[in-house]
Amino acid sequence: MIGRSFRGMQSIPKMCTKQCSSRPSQFLSFPHTRKQLLHTSPVYRNSLKRSAVKVAKYGIFATGLLVSSAALSMIGFFIYDATTYKTDTKCDTIQVPQLAISPETGGPENLPILSTSLDSLDTNDKAVIAVNKPKLVILGSGWASVGILKSLRPGDYDVTVISPTNYFLFTPLLPSAATSTLEVKSLMASIRSIVKKISGHYLEASAEKIEFADKLVKVTSNYDTKDSFYVPYDKLVIAVGCTANTHGVEGLEHCERLKYARDVIAIRKKIKDNLERACLPTTSDQERQQLLSFVICGGGATGTEFAAEISDLLNEDLPEQYPKILRQEASVHIIQSRSNILNTYDERISEYATKKFLKDDIDVQINSRVEKILPDKVIFKQMNAETGEYDMKELPFGLCLWSTGIAQNPLAHSVVETLGPYFQKNKRAIETDSHLRVIGCKDVYAVGDCSTVRTDLADYAVEEVKNFIIHKHHPNAKWSNHKDFPDEEIEKMSLTYEDICQFGTGLMKKFPQAREHLITLEEVLPEYDINNTGQLSYSDTVKLLKDVESKVTTLPATAQRAHQQGKYLGKNFSKLSKKMEALDKESENTIASGTTLVPTTTTFPLSDEEYAKPFKYVHLGSLAYIGNSAIFDMPGYSFVGGIVAMYLWRGIYFAQTVSLRTRLLLCMDWMKRGLFGRSIVNED
């Protein structure tokens, strides 16, 4: 019976095949019948089972691998964490320099002089550095200072950083921290941790004055005693940043700023307090609207990003955590003195940002200037587009942010006043040469927002072009320089186009910031050659170079510029250290041969021109967040975008942070915002 059944089963497919082969068109005309036969065949079912089993096996394996990896990671973390707890409280005998405990006094004010630090003997490396290496003092803990510290070779200098804040603050993301998108601690990196890597020292104090003749910095502590002392230096870097520009407006004490960590904390508290007060039954409708009015004075990058972050907070978190009427009565306003917000960006980007803010219900008041700020409202005047006259207006506010430019730091002002107008012609910043040396004093550098690079191309060229033109016309002349040559004769001389282009090539090395204008000299020369002779007189050549100088713009006061200058100085200092080491080896050979010694390391016999090129700023582009989207103004092109651009904006800033710790904290903060929203709570 079983055999017959088996044979019967075998005969079915044969018969089917025979019938199908005799009538193929009939079989093909019923596709559902074909699929049904295939799906119900044992081979197909077995194949499905094998596939399902295989998928299940791989799934179980992958899950087990992930769980095991997570478990091992947790176990490894707890093992590491257990090793971080110190149980041995005994300390070894510590050597402390006597001069660090009882410093000698001196200087113009007979103050203690910190010739050595408390931790100068903590390690062998520090002890060697304190005795044998030059003293490099850095004032400030911002972008420029960190750029220097990260570019220095460990052990090259006895480095001391002096700053009233013992942390580096990642300033581009301050608007995000002010609205609780990020935690302010996620933007802070310990300066002591950075300084430790190069065996340096840190002092939490403020630099008050620089005694250039004695190479001393007067420093005052930030605590109640306000004790003052001197810190000696062999090389000094001034990187103290800037302050906010008041523009002569009264009532700025009623505004918030966005520059330091304490500003972020104050703004967060103000936002929370205003939201909670707006919920009280004793608050009238008018008071509620005032409390929920956010006014930003200034339409630059900081102002627009803060406005965008506030708008995100109101749209995404306010309806979830507070009565919905608060969102309806909340408002965001920008008062901008120019015709567009983000006026330093490409015009298309400015227009896009304006339209985006209009869509997001952010009020932008352009062509407006703040006149006065009262405790509860901003009074400003706005140009009437039709009449050209100014109309007085006012905006009530619960929080007002002042973000309208920068002004000179008190120490920078002191430096400019001390050196005088002969060396320092700019009253708003410390002037440096193209190697970032402060004009008027030796071994002192200034970088970042407190400084500006002087482009005295025309003044320099007037002197050099005389020597150049004399050499061209009288190559065998006995005169040592143009001062020995009659001015009347120089006025009669001329230079060919080729000569001028050759002279311009030399100027590019001296003034790299003027390169983009000097490189096109050949194209503009015919404009100054009135008689079409193919030559320019001395006077015409000087006029050409003065016109070139007028086109050279000052460097932007941005974190990007400060960081580039810091890296430039750090690398140059390391180059100098290598050169000095080579000189020290030569001096050892000199001692053995009994001849005269070369100068010691602290005298720096080499000038910067001998081992370093002039500083050249490279603009990498500007970014801005404008509310769940971002804009990019890059050299040669610009673009805007939505969520994808926002993630790109985050990625760029994520890569620019200075430590692994801050990167991890930023990731956690962005994840917390996505999962749980912004936390609007008391932080007292």
Helices and strands as residue ranges (DSSP letters): H 2-22, H 24-28, H 31-39, H 42-83, H 98-101, E 105-106, E 111-112, H 124-132, E 135-139, H 143-151, E 158-163, E 167-169, G 171-173, H 174-178, G 184-187, E 188-190, H 191-196, E 201-211, E 216-221, E 228-232, E 235-238, E 243-244, G 252-254, H 261-278, H 285-291, E 293-297, H 301-316, H 318-321, H 324-329, E 331-335, H 347-359, E 362-365, E 368-373, E 377-383, E 390-396, E 399-402, E 406-407, H 410-419, E 430-432, E 444-446, G 448-450, E 451-453, H 457-473, G 482-484, H 487-492, E 494-496, H 497-510, G 512-514, H 515-518, H 521-528, E 535-537, H 538-551, H 559-593, G 601-603, G 608-610, E 622-625, E 630-634, E 637-641, H 643-656, H 660-676
